[in-house]
Amino acid sequence: MIDKEYNWLLSHPEIEIQYPGEYIGIVEDSLVAHSKDLREVLKKAEETGKEPSIYKVPPADKLVVV
């Protein structure tokens, strides 16, 4: 994940509440797509014409330790 997108994701913890179990597409400092279908997210994110970063939001019932 590119630094700018990673920093954006870290500064928006609400994403994990809003999109549990979904893939999200981030371009620069914007969420451009979300869905449980990875191909759908890739397609929408690539339509921006920029390199997207894709992240899988953990399901709400899973604890993630980093």
C-alpha positions as CSV (number, residue, x, y, z in Angstrom):
1,M,0.0,0.0,0.0
2,I,1.3,3.4,-0.9
3,D,2.2,5.7,2.0
4,K,-0.4,8.3,1.3
5,E,-3.2,5.7,1.1
6,Y,-1.9,3.9,4.2
7,N,-1.8,7.1,6.2
8,W,-5.4,8.0,5.0
9,L,-6.6,4.6,6.1
10,L,-5.0,5.0,9.5
11,S,-6.6,8.4,10.0
12,H,-10.1,6.9,9.3
13,P,-10.8,4.2,11.8
14,E,-14.5,4.5,11.1
15,I,-13.9,2.5,7.9
16,E,-13.7,-0.7,9.9
17,I,-17.1,0.0,11.4
18,Q,-18.7,1.1,8.1
19,Y,-17.4,-1.7,5.8
20,P,-16.7,-4.9,7.9
21,G,-15.7,-7.8,5.7
22,E,-15.6,-5.7,2.5
23,Y,-12.8,-4.8,0.2
24,I,-12.2,-1.0,-0.2
25,G,-10.3,0.8,-2.9
26,I,-8.4,3.9,-1.9
27,V,-6.9,6.4,-4.4
28,E,-4.7,9.1,-2.9
29,D,-6.9,10.4,0.0
30,S,-10.3,9.1,-1.0
31,L,-12.3,5.9,-0.7
32,V,-13.4,5.3,-4.3
33,A,-15.0,1.8,-4.0
34,H,-16.2,-0.8,-1.5
35,S,-17.8,-4.2,-1.9
36,K,-17.5,-7.8,-0.8
37,D,-16.6,-8.6,-4.4
38,L,-12.9,-7.8,-5.0
39,R,-13.3,-7.7,-8.8
40,E,-16.0,-5.0,-8.5
41,V,-13.8,-2.9,-6.2
42,L,-10.8,-3.2,-8.6
43,K,-13.0,-2.3,-11.6
44,K,-14.4,0.8,-9.9
45,A,-11.1,1.9,-8.4
46,E,-9.2,1.5,-11.8
47,E,-11.8,3.7,-13.5
48,T,-10.2,6.7,-11.7
49,G,-7.2,6.3,-14.0
50,K,-4.9,6.2,-11.0
51,E,-3.2,3.3,-9.1
52,P,-5.6,2.2,-6.4
53,S,-4.7,0.5,-3.1
54,I,-7.0,-2.3,-2.1
55,Y,-7.6,-3.2,1.5
56,K,-9.7,-6.0,3.0
57,V,-11.5,-4.7,6.1
58,P,-11.7,-7.5,8.7
59,P,-15.1,-8.9,9.6
60,A,-16.6,-7.2,12.7
61,D,-16.3,-10.5,14.7
62,K,-12.6,-10.9,14.1
63,L,-9.8,-9.4,16.3
64,V,-6.8,-8.3,14.3
65,V,-3.5,-7.9,16.2
66,V,-0.7,-6.2,14.3
